[in-house]
Structures are given as C-alpha cells and as structure tokens.
C-alpha cells in the first residue's frame, strides 16, 4: 500500500514538473528565436531595462524600421490568450507551452491567416472593436517554428519591433536571454554612469550634510572608481545609474545583477530575475526617478531582488576615522562583468557646515519622512519652534554656518501646522499622513483624499497647493517625480467654477502645458476623480466634437481619419446597411479602417459614430452604392 502511494506521489510530481507547476527556470534549448531563427538578431531593448514607469520585461527585436517581419512560435504549445488592441502590447499573442511557460509576442501588425480569421469571427460575435480572448487549451495548437504573425508597430510602440517575453507558470516575466538564443551576441560588459550616496536616517550625513550626492566614476584600467573622498555619518545607502550594450547596437539596455562587497568580503546581491506583474509599479520604489537602481533594503518593496532580503541589507555605517572599501560588480545575462570601486570614510556629526549661499526665503525639501528647511541666518536667534497639535518643540539647527541654518524634522513625530524660524513663519503645505497598506481618508474644506490598501508604495506625507482663479483653478499634489502604486480618490471643492460642468473634467497638466484627460464626476460644487499620478491638476471644458474625415468609402472597405482636440477619442462604432462593422484603430496615425469576414463586401448606408472622453459625438453618414 505504501509502495502504491509512493508511485502515485512520483507520478503526481512528474505531472507537476511536466506542466510547469514547479518549474520556474528557463530550460536552455527549449525555446528558439521568434525572429530570424538561425540568423542574426539585434535588440533595441532587453529584460530589466529601466523604462519611464516600469521594468522592461522582455526583448525588443529590431526590424530595421519596417513592418512585416515573420514571427515564429518559440516552442510547441497552444494559443493561451490573443488580443487586438490600440494600446499596450497592441495586437498580441500569448502561447502556453507543455513546460508551463508562457511566451508573449507583442505589437504585431497582424496574425497568420488562420488566427486572423478566427479572431475576426470572435470580434463580430462580440461586436467589439477591441477584444481579448482566452481560447480553450488545445483549441488553437502551434508547433515550434510555426509562422504565427508578422511584426508591426501596434499599441504603445515607438516603431516597428517585436516585444517578446518568456513567463513562468505563475505568469511572472523572466529573462529570455537565459534561454540561450545564439542569434543575439553580447561581449560587452555593463557601464556605470553615476553612483549616488543617500542618507537613510535623520542623523545621516553625506559630506557633512543631509543630502543625496551623485558622483561620476572614472575608468581605471578595466574597472571604474570614484576618486573623490566621501565622508559619511550614520546610515547611508548606495544607488547606481548604469547601462549595458549588446554587440552591434548602440542602444543603452539594462542588466540583471549587482553584487556588493566591503572590507570583509561579499555583502549582498541584487538579482532582477523575475518580475511579478502584480507589483510592476514597485519599480518606481526600487529606482530613483526611473534612473538609479537602489542598492539598499526598503521594507515596503514587494520585489524580492535582494539576497539577503533583510532590513540591514545595503545599509552602510562607517565609524569615525574608519574606511569602508566598497566594490560593486555589474553583470549582464551573458556574465560579462564590470567592477566599480569607491571608499566611504566615517566622520563625526558636525554642527558647523557650509551649506551654500543663504536663500531669500526659507527653502523646504522632503525626502521620504524627512523635512529639510534652509533659512538665512538672523540676529533674532536660531532656536526654531515646531507647532505639532497642542505641543511646541524647540530645536536647534542640524548644522549652520555664517550665512544659513539647516533644520531637519522627522515627520513621523508629527506634522507641523507652522514653524517659527525666528526670522519668518513657515506654514508647510502638508495635508496629512497616509500610512502605507491601509485605507485612509483625510479631508479639509477644500479637499478630500482617500487611499486604499494598495494605493501607496510607502508612507505618504501628502503636500498640497492651490493656485489659479475660480474660473481656472489649479490643484498641486506632490511632485511629478513622486509616485503611487494604484489610484487614490480625490474630491476637489471648486465651488466658484461657473463653466459647463457636463463638458468639464479634470486634466493632468505637464510642465510644458500639455493636458491629459483624467475625468471626474461632479457632485454639486465638487468634482471627484481618481489618479495614479501626482502633479498639477486643472479643469478644462471640451465642447468640440471629434473630427471625422473619410479617406476611402467603397465596397472593399471604409477608412477614416479621426481626431480630437482635447479630451481624446473614447469610442467609435460603424454600421453599413444597418449591420455592425468591425473597425480597427491606429491611434498614432489617427486612422480607423474596416475589417470584414473573408469574401464579404460592403453596400448601403454608412454610419460612423465617434465619441470623445467628454461625451461629444460626431456622426458621419454616407452611402456605398
């Protein structure tokens, strides 16, 4: 009996392995190149590359600027997901494989004829211009090396290329270069650009001050070094800006591995080997402004990239008069490596430090839960008073010189309603503290902000500013270089606004004045909206219908240019002779065109209805004889 159970157990274990439920690594030789197999390929992007708000989770194959490159299945399997879309990955195919892995092929111009006809049929059944379908396992089988599509520029793509991913059985992205693709060559080690040293506690100092400094390493033989003397006090961490290159391409790509050593040898490793899409925006916590990789432990970071993954990892404390010789080893997926060397020298806290010329008015800056205030010296004294609720705390400058004073405050001890700096009264623009991982609501007479359990990347001390006029109000929330995980809900009191509320919505205004639609619902004199981005928010009224211009209208198909002046295109629908017609959309060219089942032609009255995000509708009518 025991023997039978053991046999069943091993059979079940074999099933788990064969289906990929336990297999989490890429088996070399299992996948072949989806582009030019056996030829030579070049990449414009690779795994773990830093993008504006995410890790790049695959390989971007170059096509030389043209569409139509044949795309092949990387391994035997079946179509797991298939989607036609104007944004994101655009037209995309997901294949599931017996190993349990999933491969993704994005930004496709079109599918092979079999998949194309199948998908068009599904879209007509659903009467949807964009559609994602999950076929039954085995319904659409494919063989390794089978032509499945042609490369294109659909979705959020900046030029013709294939975005290719390999995911594990838990749908986490893995580095496709680990599959051993001989068509891609890399003999070039990574290159460091900047090293940053950052304070981690209120008593931390870098070169005597509470500041983040960036230094440029210089090439010394085959490695790099920081020649400057860096004095540190208390707990500090390292960040690095760097890139990798592959043979035959000038693109600055990413690389997965950072190994840090100190006086006593190896200290820790940062390895970006899997990206969980549930936490993809935690990239914004793992990096500094999408440019520097943080090489120190952060308690709220959901990615498990550190070994060991403990609170002390990446924290450097150097005793006064001592030196810590640090070496950072950068390695790409082909094990090309580069060393960067720097030395931290320990120093005592110094209360007399030059901090530059004195500001005309108090300057306030924030770093996580720390508030830093620089103010000019005065003969009225230097003992600042921080008003927290009913309490008043008197503190001396953290450091000063003959021109200026610098105060530091830990916001975890309370948010000051005002600060008496002897020479002036400072009223901080802080709305309140929003704890990470919790639902929280904070309200004033002008603003109500609500966070959900998964809204924040870390504790938020929300800064708010109001400006503009009653007819053109402006709301500022934090800075654009600060980030959220998921949306927060904001209710903004704009009682003085007198425009057409039915056509007025919230827009996020960029530094150059461009406005992007956010939306919002009116509740009397207040507008409630959700945002996943910080910055300046404005109201704008969109009363203008989208423009619709015919390019071709005949029995073989209809094609139009559609544009909107402000809020953007929300939807479009077409009917010919009273029957719904599938319309494809390329937003980068502002063009829509019809797709009909094979052999069908168009005849009769044509109606095209285009709606923008503000609810304005334009309807074009014509007839195909």
ROFINU-316492 format. One record per residue (C-alpha): residue number from 0; residue in three letters; chain; x, y, z. Coordinates in steps of 0.02 Angstrom, whole numbers, always signed. Each point is the difference from the previous one (the first is absolute). Layout:
REM ROFINU-316492
> NUM	ALA	A	X	Y	Z
...
***
This chain:
REM ROFINU-316492
> 0	UNK	A	+0	+0	+0
> 1	UNK	A	+141	+116	+46
> 2	UNK	A	+86	-43	-162
> 3	UNK	A	-157	+44	-101
> 4	UNK	A	-14	+168	+87
> 5	UNK	A	+183	+34	-36
> 6	UNK	A	-25	-41	-184
> 7	UNK	A	-152	+115	-6
> 8	UNK	A	+99	+137	+84
> 9	UNK	A	+141	-10	-129
> 10	UNK	A	-126	-6	-141
> 11	UNK	A	-81	+157	+69
> 12	UNK	A	+170	+83	+22
> 13	UNK	A	+42	-43	-179
> 14	UNK	A	-164	+79	-55
> 15	UNK	A	+39	+159	+96
> 16	UNK	A	+171	+12	-79
> 17	UNK	A	-63	-40	-175
> 18	UNK	A	-137	+130	+13
> 19	UNK	A	+119	+129	+69
> 20	UNK	A	-86	+20	+168
> 21	UNK	A	+167	-24	+87
> 22	UNK	A	+114	+49	-144
> 23	UNK	A	+48	+183	+22
> 24	UNK	A	+161	+12	-101
> 25	UNK	A	+31	+12	-187
> 26	UNK	A	+65	-160	-76
> 27	UNK	A	+138	+38	-125
> 28	UNK	A	-38	-63	-175
> 29	UNK	A	-187	-15	+34
> 30	UNK	A	-41	+164	-89
> 31	UNK	A	+58	+57	-169
> 32	UNK	A	+10	+178	-63
> 33	UNK	A	-169	+73	-55
> 34	UNK	A	+92	+109	-127
> 35	UNK	A	+123	-58	-134
> 36	UNK	A	+36	-167	+85
> 37	UNK	A	+177	-54	-42
> 38	UNK	A	+42	+175	-66
> 39	UNK	A	+61	+156	+87
> 40	UNK	A	-110	+109	+110
> 41	UNK	A	+20	+170	+80
> 42	UNK	A	-95	+70	+149
> 43	UNK	A	-62	+175	+41
> 44	UNK	A	-51	-54	+176
> 45	UNK	A	+29	-143	+121
> 46	UNK	A	-59	-72	+165
> 47	UNK	A	+18	+107	+158
> 48	UNK	A	+31	+159	-100
> 49	UNK	A	-65	+155	+90
> 50	UNK	A	-147	+80	-88
> 51	UNK	A	-100	+157	+51
> 52	UNK	A	-114	-92	+122
> 53	UNK	A	+43	-185	-8
> 54	UNK	A	+132	-132	-27
> 55	UNK	A	+9	-56	-180
> 56	UNK	A	-52	-182	+14
> 57	UNK	A	+59	-74	-164
> 58	UNK	A	+104	+22	-158
> 59	UNK	A	-34	+128	-135
> 60	UNK	A	+55	-69	-169
> 61	UNK	A	+51	+129	-130
> 62	UNK	A	-77	-7	-174
> 63	UNK	A	+100	+136	-86
> 64	UNK	A	-147	+122	+9
> 65	UNK	A	-120	-103	-107
> 66	UNK	A	-151	-107	+40
> 67	UNK	A	-40	-175	-60
> 68	UNK	A	+142	-101	+78
> 69	UNK	A	-55	-184	+16
> 70	UNK	A	-26	-52	+182
> 71	UNK	A	+17	-183	+50
> 72	UNK	A	-58	-101	+150
> 73	UNK	A	+145	-22	+122
> 74	UNK	A	-58	-175	+52
> 75	UNK	A	-142	-124	-20
> 76	UNK	A	-159	+53	+88
> 77	UNK	A	-170	+79	-25
> 78	UNK	A	-75	+174	-4
> 79	UNK	A	-35	+46	+181
> 80	UNK	A	-55	+181	-28
> 81	UNK	A	-21	+106	-154
> 82	UNK	A	-44	+183	-9
> 83	UNK	A	-29	+140	-122
> 84	UNK	A	+25	+171	+81
> 85	UNK	A	+51	+177	-41
> 86	UNK	A	+107	+19	+156
> 87	UNK	A	+119	-98	+112
> 88	UNK	A	+71	-150	-94
> 89	UNK	A	-116	+38	-147
> 90	UNK	A	-38	-157	-99
> 91	UNK	A	+73	-137	+109
> 92	UNK	A	+8	-190	+12
> 93	UNK	A	+36	-99	+159
> 94	UNK	A	+52	-182	-25
> 95	UNK	A	-6	-129	+141
> 96	UNK	A	+128	-140	-6
> 97	UNK	A	+9	-176	+75
> 98	UNK	A	+141	+63	+112
> 99	UNK	A	-126	+115	+85
> 100	UNK	A	+85	+154	-73
> 101	UNK	A	-92	+134	-96
> 102	UNK	A	+74	+97	-146
> 103	UNK	A	-66	+169	-55
> 104	UNK	A	+14	+81	-173
> 105	UNK	A	-52	+184	+2
> 106	UNK	A	-25	+150	-117
> 107	UNK	A	-43	-116	-145
> 108	UNK	A	-60	+72	-165
> 109	UNK	A	-115	-149	-27
> 110	UNK	A	-20	-185	+39
> 111	UNK	A	+21	-144	-121
> 112	UNK	A	-156	-30	-109
> 113	UNK	A	-71	-138	+111
> 114	UNK	A	+14	+101	+161
> 115	UNK	A	-56	+159	-88
> 116	UNK	A	-161	-77	-66
> 117	UNK	A	-35	-83	+168
> 118	UNK	A	+23	+164	+93
> 119	UNK	A	-105	+103	-122
> 120	UNK	A	-140	-127	+23
> 121	UNK	A	+9	+20	+189
> 122	UNK	A	-4	+190	-15
> 123	UNK	A	-155	-5	-109
> 124	UNK	A	-84	-116	+124
> 125	UNK	A	+38	+121	+141
> 126	UNK	A	-23	+157	-108
> 127	UNK	A	+155	+75	+80
> 128	UNK	A	+136	+97	-92
> 129	UNK	A	+130	-54	+128
> 130	UNK	A	-6	-173	+78
> 131	UNK	A	+100	-121	+107
> 132	UNK	A	-42	-185	-10
> 133	UNK	A	+61	-151	+101
> 134	UNK	A	-20	-152	-115
> 135	UNK	A	-22	-172	+75
> 136	UNK	A	+164	-96	+27
> 137	UNK	A	+40	-90	-163
> 138	UNK	A	-132	+96	-99
> 139	UNK	A	+134	+92	-99
> 140	UNK	A	+158	-107	+4
> 141	UNK	A	+167	+60	-69
> 142	UNK	A	+165	-87	-37
> 143	UNK	A	+174	+64	+39
> 144	UNK	A	+58	+107	-145
> 145	UNK	A	-176	+23	-71
> 146	UNK	A	-38	+170	-77
> 147	UNK	A	-127	+81	+117
> 148	UNK	A	+3	+186	-46
> 149	UNK	A	+91	+146	-80
> 150	UNK	A	+93	+135	+96
> 151	UNK	A	-74	+173	+11
> 152	UNK	A	-19	+162	+96
> 153	UNK	A	-168	-20	+85
> 154	UNK	A	-44	+55	+176
> 155	UNK	A	+117	+108	+104
> 156	UNK	A	+147	-27	-115
> 157	UNK	A	+125	+130	-59
> 158	UNK	A	+47	-91	-160
> 159	UNK	A	-12	-170	-84
> 160	UNK	A	+67	-139	+112
> 161	UNK	A	-48	-160	+89
> 162	UNK	A	-20	+2	+188
> 163	UNK	A	+37	-179	+55
> 164	UNK	A	-21	-68	+176
> 165	UNK	A	+24	-166	+89
> 166	UNK	A	-103	-20	+158
> 167	UNK	A	-3	-137	+130
> 168	UNK	A	-152	-103	+52
> 169	UNK	A	-50	+137	+122
> 170	UNK	A	-1	+128	-142
> 171	UNK	A	+157	+88	+62
> 172	UNK	A	+117	+71	-133
> 173	UNK	A	+172	-82	-16
> 174	UNK	A	+155	+50	-97
> 175	UNK	A	-15	-76	-176
> 176	UNK	A	+188	+14	-25
> 177	UNK	A	+18	-142	+126
> 178	UNK	A	-81	-113	-131
> 179	UNK	A	+165	+1	-95
> 180	UNK	A	-48	+88	-162
> 181	UNK	A	+156	-10	-112
> 182	UNK	A	-69	+130	-120
> 183	UNK	A	+38	+137	+129
> 184	UNK	A	+181	+38	+44
> 185	UNK	A	+66	+94	+151
> 186	UNK	A	+185	+15	+41
> 187	UNK	A	-11	+173	+80
> 188	UNK	A	-2	+23	+190
> 189	UNK	A	-118	+125	+84
> 190	UNK	A	+52	+182	+20
> 191	UNK	A	-26	+104	+158
> 192	UNK	A	-52	+182	-24
> 193	UNK	A	-33	+69	+175
> 194	UNK	A	+12	-59	+180
> 195	UNK	A	-114	+82	+128
> 196	UNK	A	+25	-2	+189
> 197	UNK	A	-161	+35	+96
> 198	UNK	A	-40	+32	+185
> 199	UNK	A	-118	-129	+75
> 200	UNK	A	-35	+78	+172
> 201	UNK	A	-19	+177	+70
> 202	UNK	A	+174	-10	+78
> 203	UNK	A	+80	-61	-162
> 204	UNK	A	+119	+115	-91
> 205	UNK	A	+88	-7	-167
> 206	UNK	A	+151	+116	-6
> 207	UNK	A	-65	+83	+157
> 208	UNK	A	-177	+37	-59
> 209	UNK	A	-169	-86	-12
> 210	UNK	A	+7	-17	-188
> 211	UNK	A	+1	-120	-144
> 212	UNK	A	+158	+16	-106
> 213	UNK	A	+36	-70	-173
> 214	UNK	A	+178	-37	-56
> 215	UNK	A	+70	-51	-169
> 216	UNK	A	+117	-151	+1
> 217	UNK	A	+155	+5	-109
> 218	UNK	A	+76	-142	-98
> 219	UNK	A	+155	-71	+83
> 220	UNK	A	+71	-147	-100
> 221	UNK	A	-145	-117	-34
> 222	UNK	A	-102	+57	+151
> 223	UNK	A	-74	+164	+63
> 224	UNK	A	+30	+97	+159
> 225	UNK	A	-63	+153	+93
> 226	UNK	A	+154	+107	+33
> 227	UNK	A	-85	+121	+122
> 228	UNK	A	+7	-17	+189
> 229	UNK	A	-175	-34	+65
> 230	UNK	A	-28	+37	+183
> 231	UNK	A	-150	-83	+79
> 232	UNK	A	-84	+3	+170
> 233	UNK	A	-137	-119	+56
> 234	UNK	A	-95	-115	-118
> 235	UNK	A	+23	+27	-186
> 236	UNK	A	-45	-98	-157
> 237	UNK	A	+62	-15	-178
> 238	UNK	A	-89	+26	-166
> 239	UNK	A	+70	-25	-175
> 240	UNK	A	-42	+61	-174
> 241	UNK	A	+70	-117	-131
> 242	UNK	A	-35	-88	-165
> 243	UNK	A	+51	-146	-108
> 244	UNK	A	+28	-16	-188
> 245	UNK	A	-14	-149	-115
> 246	UNK	A	+111	-33	-149
> 247	UNK	A	-43	+100	-156
> 248	UNK	A	-123	+121	+82
> 249	UNK	A	+18	+170	+83
> 250	UNK	A	-155	-16	+110
> 251	UNK	A	+27	+20	+186
> 252	UNK	A	-80	-155	+75
> 253	UNK	A	-21	-71	+174
> 254	UNK	A	+86	-143	+91
> 255	UNK	A	-57	-109	+144
> 256	UNK	A	+136	-20	+132
> 257	UNK	A	+87	+109	+130
> 258	UNK	A	+120	-76	+128
> 259	UNK	A	+64	+110	+142
> 260	UNK	A	+154	-37	+105
> 261	UNK	A	+83	+93	+145
> 262	UNK	A	+152	-14	+111
> 263	UNK	A	-52	-173	+61
> 264	UNK	A	-44	-70	-173
> 265	UNK	A	-169	-29	-86
> 266	UNK	A	-146	+90	+84
> 267	UNK	A	-155	-22	-109
> 268	UNK	A	-66	-29	-177
> 269	UNK	A	-139	+86	-98
> 270	UNK	A	-65	-116	-137
> 271	UNK	A	-145	+52	-110
> 272	UNK	A	-48	-172	-63
> 273	UNK	A	-192	+2	+8
> 274	UNK	A	-126	+141	-9
> 275	UNK	A	-172	-28	+76
> 276	UNK	A	-127	+103	-97
> 277	UNK	A	-106	+19	+157
> 278	UNK	A	+136	+115	+67
> 279	UNK	A	+66	+75	-161
> 280	UNK	A	-12	+181	+62
> 281	UNK	A	+110	-43	+148
> 282	UNK	A	+136	+32	-128
> 283	UNK	A	-29	+183	+46
> 284	UNK	A	+48	-37	+180
> 285	UNK	A	+149	-108	-51
> 286	UNK	A	+73	+142	-104
> 287	UNK	A	+34	+185	+23
> 288	UNK	A	-96	+97	-132
> 289	UNK	A	+8	-149	-119
> 290	UNK	A	+188	+22	-20
> 291	UNK	A	+94	-66	+152
> 292	UNK	A	-16	-176	+69
> 293	UNK	A	-10	+4	+190
> 294	UNK	A	+123	-121	+78
> 295	UNK	A	-75	-2	+175
> 296	UNK	A	-144	-87	+86
> 297	UNK	A	-170	+86	+2
> 298	UNK	A	-132	-77	+114
> 299	UNK	A	-147	+40	-115
> 300	UNK	A	+77	-65	-161
> 301	UNK	A	-97	-151	-64
> 302	UNK	A	+137	-61	-117
> 303	UNK	A	+113	-131	+78
> 304	UNK	A	+161	+47	-91
> 305	UNK	A	+118	+5	+151
> 306	UNK	A	+103	-139	+76
> 307	UNK	A	-5	+8	+148
> 308	UNK	A	-167	+90	+1
> 309	UNK	A	+13	+75	+175
> 310	UNK	A	-15	+177	+73
> 311	UNK	A	+189	+18	+16
> 312	UNK	A	+37	-44	-181
> 313	UNK	A	+83	+144	-91
> 314	UNK	A	+14	+109	+155
> 315	UNK	A	+176	+66	+29
> 316	UNK	A	+57	+70	+168
> 317	UNK	A	+183	+51	+7
> 318	UNK	A	+76	+49	+167
> 319	UNK	A	+88	+168	+13
> 320	UNK	A	+178	-15	-65
> 321	UNK	A	-32	-169	-82
> 322	UNK	A	-14	-42	-184
> 323	UNK	A	-114	-119	-94
> 324	UNK	A	+67	-55	-170
> 325	UNK	A	-150	-47	-106
> 326	UNK	A	-1	-95	-163
> 327	UNK	A	-154	-16	-112
> 328	UNK	A	+4	-136	-132
> 329	UNK	A	-119	+27	-146
> 330	UNK	A	-43	-155	-104
> 331	UNK	A	-110	-25	-153
> 332	UNK	A	-93	-156	-55
> 333	UNK	A	+155	-61	-95
> 334	UNK	A	+108	+17	+157
> 335	UNK	A	+98	+147	-68
> 336	UNK	A	+46	+99	+155
> 337	UNK	A	+72	+166	+55
> 338	UNK	A	+65	+58	+169
> 339	UNK	A	-30	+169	+83
> 340	UNK	A	+103	+49	+153
> 341	UNK	A	-32	+137	+127
> 342	UNK	A	+49	+40	+179
> 343	UNK	A	-108	+68	+140
> 344	UNK	A	+88	+88	+143
> 345	UNK	A	-87	+14	+169
> 346	UNK	A	-19	+172	+80
> 347	UNK	A	-78	+72	+158
> 348	UNK	A	-153	+111	-6
> 349	UNK	A	+51	+180	-28
> 350	UNK	A	-118	+143	+41
> 351	UNK	A	+105	+128	-95
> 352	UNK	A	-17	-40	-184
> 353	UNK	A	-4	+114	-151
> 354	UNK	A	-163	-26	-94
> 355	UNK	A	+15	+127	-139
> 356	UNK	A	-65	+177	-16
> 357	UNK	A	-147	+50	+110
> 358	UNK	A	-172	-9	-81
> 359	UNK	A	-108	+158	-5
> 360	UNK	A	-144	-99	+76
> 361	UNK	A	-4	-167	+89
> 362	UNK	A	+26	-147	-118
> 363	UNK	A	-88	-162	+42
> 364	UNK	A	+38	-171	-75
> 365	UNK	A	-58	-176	+42
> 366	UNK	A	+78	-172	-8
> 367	UNK	A	-117	-140	+53
> 368	UNK	A	-52	+46	+180
> 369	UNK	A	+134	+134	+21
> 370	UNK	A	-29	+186	-15
> 371	UNK	A	+149	+113	-33
> 372	UNK	A	-8	+190	+20
> 373	UNK	A	+136	+122	-52
> 374	UNK	A	-14	+179	+58
> 375	UNK	A	+113	+152	+10
> 376	UNK	A	+91	+41	+161
> 377	UNK	A	-78	+134	+111
> 378	UNK	A	+46	+96	+157
> 379	UNK	A	-169	-50	+74
> 380	UNK	A	+65	-171	+53
> 381	UNK	A	+6	-176	-70
> 382	UNK	A	-120	-100	+109
> 383	UNK	A	-143	-50	-116
> 384	UNK	A	-172	-44	+69
> 385	UNK	A	-101	-141	-81
> 386	UNK	A	-185	+6	+42
> 387	UNK	A	-73	-178	+3
> 388	UNK	A	-180	-3	+62
> 389	UNK	A	+3	+77	+174
> 390	UNK	A	+186	-28	+21
> 391	UNK	A	+145	+114	-45
> 392	UNK	A	+171	-77	-32
> 393	UNK	A	+156	+107	+2
> 394	UNK	A	+147	-62	-102
> 395	UNK	A	+170	+68	-48
> 396	UNK	A	+66	-4	-178
> 397	UNK	A	+68	-170	-52
> 398	UNK	A	+146	+100	-72
> 399	UNK	A	+36	+179	-48
> 400	UNK	A	+133	+124	-54
> 401	UNK	A	+13	+189	-4
> 402	UNK	A	-128	+14	-140
> 403	UNK	A	-135	-132	+25
> 404	UNK	A	-81	-122	+120
> 405	UNK	A	-66	-174	-43
> 406	UNK	A	-136	-84	+104
> 407	UNK	A	-54	-181	-13
> 408	UNK	A	-166	-70	+58
> 409	UNK	A	-62	-180	+1
> 410	UNK	A	-183	+6	-54
> 411	UNK	A	-34	-163	+91
> 412	UNK	A	+3	+103	+160
> 413	UNK	A	-140	+111	-65
> 414	UNK	A	-46	+119	-140
> 415	UNK	A	+31	+181	+49
> 416	UNK	A	-141	+123	-28
> 417	UNK	A	+127	+141	+1
> 418	UNK	A	+185	+26	+35
> 419	UNK	A	+73	+156	+80
> 420	UNK	A	+173	+19	-76
> 421	UNK	A	+39	+159	+101
> 422	UNK	A	+14	+104	-159
> 423	UNK	A	-164	-61	-79
> 424	UNK	A	-150	-112	+26
> 425	UNK	A	-11	-151	-115
> 426	UNK	A	-166	-87	-30
> 427	UNK	A	+35	-170	-82
> 428	UNK	A	-112	-56	-143
> 429	UNK	A	-27	-171	+79
> 430	UNK	A	-178	-69	-1
> 431	UNK	A	+34	-152	+108
> 432	UNK	A	+79	-170	+25
> 433	UNK	A	-66	-147	-102
> 434	UNK	A	+69	-167	+64
> 435	UNK	A	+52	-131	-127
> 436	UNK	A	-104	-158	-10
> 437	UNK	A	-156	+77	+78
> 438	UNK	A	-160	+83	-56
> 439	UNK	A	+8	+181	+58
> 440	UNK	A	-101	+160	-22
> 441	UNK	A	+54	+178	+34
> 442	UNK	A	-113	+150	-33
> 443	UNK	A	+0	+189	+9
> 444	UNK	A	-129	+126	-59
> 445	UNK	A	+87	+6	-171
> 446	UNK	A	+59	-177	-27
> 447	UNK	A	-35	-181	+46
> 448	UNK	A	+126	-136	-40
> 449	UNK	A	-31	-185	+23
> 450	UNK	A	+127	-140	-19
> 451	UNK	A	-35	-186	-11
> 452	UNK	A	+101	-142	+73
> 453	UNK	A	+107	-16	-157
> 454	UNK	A	+5	+183	-56
> 455	UNK	A	+171	+44	+72
> 456	UNK	A	+176	-62	-29
> 457	UNK	A	+54	+64	+172
> 458	UNK	A	-62	+120	+135
> 459	UNK	A	-61	+161	-78
> 460	UNK	A	+12	+174	+75
> 461	UNK	A	-111	+87	-125
> 462	UNK	A	+44	+176	-54
> 463	UNK	A	-137	+106	-77
> 464	UNK	A	-4	+169	-86
> 465	UNK	A	-141	+106	-69
> 466	UNK	A	+22	+137	-130
> 467	UNK	A	-84	+77	-151
> 468	UNK	A	-171	+83	+4
> 469	UNK	A	-179	-57	+29
> 470	UNK	A	-23	-16	-188
> 471	UNK	A	+167	-88	-26
> 472	UNK	A	+49	-86	+163
> 473	UNK	A	+160	-103	+19
> 474	UNK	A	+29	-140	+126
> 475	UNK	A	+175	-63	+33
> 476	UNK	A	+28	-169	+81
> 477	UNK	A	+182	-42	+40
> 478	UNK	A	+122	+8	-146
> 479	UNK	A	+0	-95	-165
> 480	UNK	A	+157	-91	+58
> 481	UNK	A	-96	-84	+142
> 482	UNK	A	-108	-152	-30
> 483	UNK	A	-151	-105	+47
> 484	UNK	A	-27	-188	-16
> 485	UNK	A	-187	+8	-40
> 486	UNK	A	-123	+145	-13
> 487	UNK	A	-55	+112	+142
> 488	UNK	A	-169	+86	+5
> 489	UNK	A	-3	+190	+6
> 490	UNK	A	-151	+112	+30
> 491	UNK	A	+41	+181	-44
> 492	UNK	A	-110	+146	+52
> 493	UNK	A	-10	+123	-146
> 494	UNK	A	-162	+86	+50
> 495	UNK	A	+47	+160	-92
> 496	UNK	A	+12	-87	-169
> 497	UNK	A	-140	+57	-117
> 498	UNK	A	+37	-95	-161
> 499	UNK	A	-104	-139	-80
> 500	UNK	A	+26	-140	+124
> 501	UNK	A	-72	-131	-120
> 502	UNK	A	+150	+30	-114
> 503	UNK	A	+130	+45	+132
> 504	UNK	A	+121	-128	+68
> 505	UNK	A	+165	-11	+94
> 506	UNK	A	+161	-3	-100
> 507	UNK	A	+180	-30	+55
> 508	UNK	A	+105	+145	-63
> 509	UNK	A	+182	-32	-43
> 510	UNK	A	+143	+124	+17
> 511	UNK	A	-17	+51	-183
> 512	UNK	A	-187	+36	+21
> 513	UNK	A	-63	-157	-87
> 514	UNK	A	-158	-72	+79
> 515	UNK	A	-46	-184	+15
> 516	UNK	A	-176	-56	+41
> 517	UNK	A	-34	-64	+177
> 518	UNK	A	-190	+13	+9
> 519	UNK	A	-107	+26	+153
> 520	UNK	A	-180	+4	+61
> 521	UNK	A	-84	+160	+60
> 522	UNK	A	-86	+5	+169
> 523	UNK	A	-69	+175	+16
> 524	UNK	A	+149	+118	+12
> 525	UNK	A	+123	-143	+19
> 526	UNK	A	+79	-115	-127
> 527	UNK	A	+55	-175	+49
> 528	UNK	A	+135	-89	-101
> 529	UNK	A	+130	-138	+14
> 530	UNK	A	+183	+17	-43
> 531	UNK	A	+153	-112	+1
> 532	UNK	A	+115	+146	-35
> 533	UNK	A	+53	+153	+98
> 534	UNK	A	+20	+174	-73
> 535	UNK	A	-106	+151	-43
> 536	UNK	A	-184	-25	-37
> 537	UNK	A	-111	+124	-92
> 538	UNK	A	-178	+11	-64
> 539	UNK	A	-32	+12	-186
> 540	UNK	A	-160	+9	-101
> 541	UNK	A	-13	-101	-160
> 542	UNK	A	-149	+50	-107
> 543	UNK	A	+77	-47	-168
> 544	UNK	A	-53	-157	-92
> 545	UNK	A	+133	-118	-67
> 546	UNK	A	+44	+27	-183
> 547	UNK	A	-41	-139	-123
> 548	UNK	A	+77	+5	-175
> 549	UNK	A	-31	-138	-128
> 550	UNK	A	+151	-72	-90
> 551	UNK	A	-87	-140	-95
> 552	UNK	A	-181	-57	-3
> 553	UNK	A	-41	-140	-122
> 554	UNK	A	-56	-180	-9
> 555	UNK	A	+175	-63	+45
> 556	UNK	A	+6	+97	+164
> 557	UNK	A	-14	+164	+91
> 558	UNK	A	+144	+101	+70
> 559	UNK	A	-2	+163	+100
> 560	UNK	A	+111	+120	+94
> 561	UNK	A	-71	+39	+173
> 562	UNK	A	+71	+131	+119
> 563	UNK	A	-48	+92	+159
> 564	UNK	A	+65	+169	+56
> 565	UNK	A	+8	-29	+190
> 566	UNK	A	-77	-144	+96
> 567	UNK	A	+43	-137	-125
> 568	UNK	A	-95	-135	-92
> 569	UNK	A	-105	-113	+111
> 570	UNK	A	-92	-112	-122
> 571	UNK	A	-57	-23	-180
> 572	UNK	A	-132	-110	-81
> 573	UNK	A	-42	-31	-183
> 574	UNK	A	-151	-74	-89
> 575	UNK	A	-24	-37	-184
> 576	UNK	A	-176	-39	-60
> 577	UNK	A	-51	-12	+183
> 578	UNK	A	+129	-132	+41
> 579	UNK	A	+144	+24	+123
> 580	UNK	A	+172	+9	-83
> 581	UNK	A	+165	-34	+89
> 582	UNK	A	+114	+153	+0
> 583	UNK	A	+186	-10	+38
> 584	UNK	A	+90	+151	+74
> 585	UNK	A	+179	+64	-6
> 586	UNK	A	+5	+145	+123
> 587	UNK	A	+176	+55	-49
> 588	UNK	A	-62	+38	-176
> 589	UNK	A	-179	+43	+54
> 590	UNK	A	-68	-122	-130
> 591	UNK	A	-142	-127	+10
> 592	UNK	A	-45	-128	-133
> 593	UNK	A	-123	-141	-24
> 594	UNK	A	+33	-187	+14
> 595	UNK	A	-130	-116	-73
> 596	UNK	A	-12	-190	-1
> 597	UNK	A	+86	-77	-150
> 598	UNK	A	-97	+24	-162
> 599	UNK	A	-123	+130	+64
> 600	UNK	A	-21	+168	-85
> 601	UNK	A	-88	+157	+62
> 602	UNK	A	-155	+82	-74
> 603	UNK	A	-134	+119	+62
> 604	UNK	A	-13	+145	+125
> 605	UNK	A	+155	+31	+106
> 606	UNK	A	-2	+73	+176
> 607	UNK	A	+158	+33	+100
> 608	UNK	A	-22	+66	+176
> 609	UNK	A	+153	+66	+95
> 610	UNK	A	-8	+54	+183
> 611	UNK	A	+132	+92	+101
> 612	UNK	A	+37	-16	+186
> 613	UNK	A	-106	+154	+38
> 614	UNK	A	-153	-78	-82
> 615	UNK	A	+2	+102	-161
> 616	UNK	A	-63	-103	-148
> 617	UNK	A	+31	+20	-186
> 618	UNK	A	-96	-105	-124
> 619	UNK	A	+51	-22	-181
> 620	UNK	A	-127	-66	-125
> 621	UNK	A	+18	-55	-179
> 622	UNK	A	-48	-138	-122
> 623	UNK	A	+93	-137	-91
> 624	UNK	A	-90	-30	-164
***
